[in-house]
């Protein structure tokens, strides 16, 4: 039986990790395991891990790494992950990466490749700060890449479009600073293990997907 393939995608906010992880998942026939989805699912189902996470969230505290790791490993133990998985949003720091390595090694497995989607900061800020959301129906637009027919007005329902606080340039820069502090060190961690593959994420979405799949084939 072929060894399971565990593929990790890392990159800054708005680098397109989620989009590309979904494409890789479909192309390789492997589950797309996104940490954000796991949190929402555990909270919704009120699992033991979900209840533990909520205790920290209700206090305004970060959920400890061991809770996040437990959620991910529980997901990877499910039958549909027997051939591997595409990990999106995990690991976020060195401690999580080391824990993932240890957990996989206990099963005789390992991370196969780490795709690092690189995008210049000014491009990331433009991508995020250009988003506009309809107050009525939640439809999403972008002032440059996907503008509405009439500026400030939703094509679907005619509602007002607005910019979320999370999408304002100052907030985006803060998110990028947090990324640099917590997640960027993973680049060196995986490069030292000869697992890192750099991908130019400033290209069009389809070109990024082709680059990723080509890298995985080699």
C-alpha positions as CSV (number, residue, x, y, z in Angstrom):
1,X,0.0,0.0,0.0
2,X,1.3,3.5,-0.9
3,X,2.5,5.5,2.0
4,X,0.0,8.3,3.0
5,X,0.8,11.7,1.7
6,X,0.5,14.5,4.2
7,X,0.9,17.9,2.4
8,X,1.1,21.1,4.3
9,X,0.3,24.6,2.9
10,X,1.7,27.7,4.6
11,X,1.6,31.3,3.7
12,X,0.5,34.7,4.9
13,X,-3.2,35.8,5.2
14,X,-4.8,36.3,1.7
15,X,-2.1,34.2,0.0
16,X,-4.7,31.9,-1.3
17,X,-3.9,28.9,0.9
18,X,-7.5,27.8,1.3
19,X,-8.3,28.1,-2.5
20,X,-5.2,26.1,-3.4
21,X,-5.6,23.5,-0.7
22,X,-9.1,22.8,-2.1
23,X,-7.7,22.4,-5.6
24,X,-4.8,20.1,-4.4
25,X,-7.3,18.1,-2.4
26,X,-9.6,17.6,-5.4
27,X,-6.7,16.8,-7.8
28,X,-5.0,14.2,-5.5
29,X,-8.2,12.8,-4.0
30,X,-7.1,13.7,-0.5
31,X,-9.2,15.3,2.3
32,X,-8.8,19.0,2.8
33,X,-8.2,19.5,6.5
34,X,-8.6,23.1,7.4
35,X,-8.0,24.0,11.1
36,X,-10.6,26.8,11.0
37,X,-13.3,24.3,9.8
38,X,-12.3,21.8,12.5
39,X,-12.7,24.5,15.2
40,X,-16.1,25.4,13.9
41,X,-17.2,21.8,13.7
42,X,-16.1,20.9,17.2
43,X,-17.7,24.0,18.6
44,X,-21.0,23.3,16.7
45,X,-21.1,19.6,17.8
46,X,-20.0,20.5,21.3
47,X,-17.4,17.8,21.4
48,X,-15.1,17.5,24.5
49,X,-12.4,19.3,22.5
50,X,-14.9,21.9,21.3
51,X,-16.1,22.6,24.9
52,X,-12.5,22.9,26.1
53,X,-11.7,25.4,23.2
54,X,-14.8,27.4,24.0
55,X,-13.7,27.9,27.7
56,X,-10.5,29.7,26.5
57,X,-12.4,31.6,23.7
58,X,-15.0,32.8,26.2
59,X,-12.2,34.2,28.3
60,X,-10.7,36.0,25.3
61,X,-7.6,33.7,25.5
62,X,-5.8,31.8,22.8
63,X,-6.7,28.1,22.5
64,X,-3.6,26.1,23.6
65,X,-1.6,24.2,21.0
66,X,-2.4,20.9,22.6
67,X,-6.2,21.4,22.0
68,X,-5.6,22.4,18.4
69,X,-3.2,19.4,17.8
70,X,-5.7,17.0,19.3
71,X,-8.5,18.2,17.0
72,X,-6.2,17.8,13.9
73,X,-5.0,14.4,14.9
74,X,-8.5,13.2,15.6
75,X,-9.4,14.3,12.1
76,X,-6.4,12.6,10.6
77,X,-7.3,9.3,12.3
78,X,-10.6,9.1,10.4
79,X,-10.8,6.5,7.6
80,X,-11.0,9.0,4.7
81,X,-7.5,10.2,5.7
82,X,-5.9,6.8,5.4
83,X,-4.2,7.9,2.1
84,X,-3.1,11.2,3.6
85,X,-4.5,14.8,3.7
86,X,-3.9,18.4,2.6
87,X,-3.4,20.5,5.8
88,X,-4.5,24.1,5.6
89,X,-3.9,26.5,8.5
90,X,-2.0,23.9,10.5
91,X,0.7,23.9,11.8
92,X,0.8,27.6,12.7
93,X,4.0,27.5,14.8
94,X,7.0,25.4,15.5
95,X,5.4,23.7,18.5
96,X,2.5,22.5,16.4
97,X,4.9,21.4,13.6
98,X,7.0,19.3,16.0
99,X,3.8,17.8,17.5
100,X,2.6,16.9,14.1
101,X,5.9,15.2,13.2
102,X,5.8,13.3,16.5
103,X,2.2,12.1,16.0
104,X,2.8,11.0,12.4
105,X,6.0,9.3,13.3
106,X,4.2,7.3,16.0
107,X,2.1,5.8,13.1
108,X,5.2,5.3,10.8
109,X,4.3,8.3,8.7
110,X,5.7,11.8,7.9
111,X,5.0,15.1,6.1
112,X,5.6,14.6,2.4
113,X,5.9,18.2,1.3
114,X,5.3,21.7,2.5
115,X,4.1,24.3,0.0
116,X,5.1,27.8,0.9
117,X,2.9,30.3,-1.0
118,X,4.9,33.6,-1.2
119,X,3.1,36.9,-1.9
120,X,4.6,40.4,-1.5
121,X,3.0,42.4,1.3
122,X,1.7,45.2,-0.9
123,X,-0.2,42.6,-3.0
124,X,-1.7,41.0,0.1
125,X,-2.8,44.3,1.4
126,X,-4.5,45.2,-1.9
127,X,-6.2,41.8,-2.0
128,X,-7.7,42.1,1.4
129,X,-8.4,45.9,1.7
130,X,-10.3,45.8,-1.6
131,X,-12.9,43.4,-0.3
132,X,-16.5,44.7,0.0
133,X,-19.4,42.7,1.6
134,X,-23.1,43.3,1.2
135,X,-24.8,44.2,4.4
136,X,-28.0,42.4,3.4
137,X,-27.1,39.1,1.7
138,X,-23.3,38.8,2.5
139,X,-22.3,38.6,-1.2
140,X,-18.6,39.3,-1.6
141,X,-16.9,41.7,-4.0
142,X,-13.5,43.3,-4.7
143,X,-13.1,46.8,-5.9
144,X,-10.5,45.7,-8.5
145,X,-10.8,42.0,-9.2
146,X,-14.6,41.5,-8.8
147,X,-16.3,44.9,-8.7
148,X,-20.1,45.3,-8.6
149,X,-21.8,46.8,-11.6
150,X,-22.7,49.9,-9.6
151,X,-20.0,51.0,-7.1
152,X,-21.1,50.4,-3.5
153,X,-24.3,48.5,-4.5
154,X,-24.8,44.7,-4.4
155,X,-25.6,43.2,-7.8
156,X,-27.7,40.4,-6.1
157,X,-30.0,42.3,-3.8
158,X,-29.2,46.0,-4.2
159,X,-27.8,46.2,-0.6
160,X,-25.1,48.5,0.6
161,X,-21.5,47.3,0.3
162,X,-19.1,47.9,3.2
163,X,-15.5,47.2,4.2
164,X,-15.1,45.0,7.3
165,X,-12.8,46.2,10.0
166,X,-10.7,43.1,9.5
167,X,-10.1,44.1,5.9
168,X,-8.8,47.6,6.6
169,X,-5.1,48.2,5.7
170,X,-4.1,48.9,9.3
171,X,-5.7,45.6,10.5
172,X,-4.2,43.6,7.6
173,X,-0.7,44.9,8.5
174,X,-1.2,43.8,12.1
175,X,-2.3,40.3,10.9
176,X,0.8,40.2,8.8
177,X,3.0,41.1,11.8
178,X,1.4,38.3,13.8
179,X,2.1,35.9,10.9
180,X,5.7,37.0,10.7
181,X,6.2,36.4,14.5
182,X,4.4,33.1,14.8
183,X,4.1,31.3,11.4
184,X,7.0,32.6,9.3
185,X,9.6,30.6,11.4
186,X,8.0,27.4,9.9
187,X,9.7,28.3,6.6
188,X,13.1,27.7,8.1
189,X,11.9,24.7,10.1
190,X,10.7,22.9,7.0
191,X,13.6,24.2,4.7
192,X,16.1,22.6,7.1
193,X,14.2,19.3,6.7
194,X,14.3,19.6,2.9
195,X,10.5,19.6,2.6
196,X,9.9,23.2,1.6
197,X,8.7,24.1,-1.9
198,X,8.4,27.8,-2.7
199,X,5.4,28.8,-4.8
200,X,4.9,32.3,-6.4
201,X,1.4,33.2,-5.1
202,X,1.3,36.5,-6.8
203,X,0.4,34.8,-10.1
204,X,-3.2,34.2,-11.3
205,X,-5.0,31.5,-9.4
206,X,-4.8,28.9,-12.2
207,X,-1.1,29.5,-12.6
208,X,-0.5,29.0,-8.9
209,X,-2.4,25.7,-9.0
210,X,-0.3,24.5,-12.0
211,X,2.9,25.4,-10.2
212,X,1.8,23.5,-7.1
213,X,0.8,20.4,-8.9
214,X,4.0,20.4,-11.0
215,X,6.0,20.7,-7.8
216,X,4.1,17.8,-6.2
217,X,4.7,15.6,-9.2
218,X,8.4,16.1,-8.9
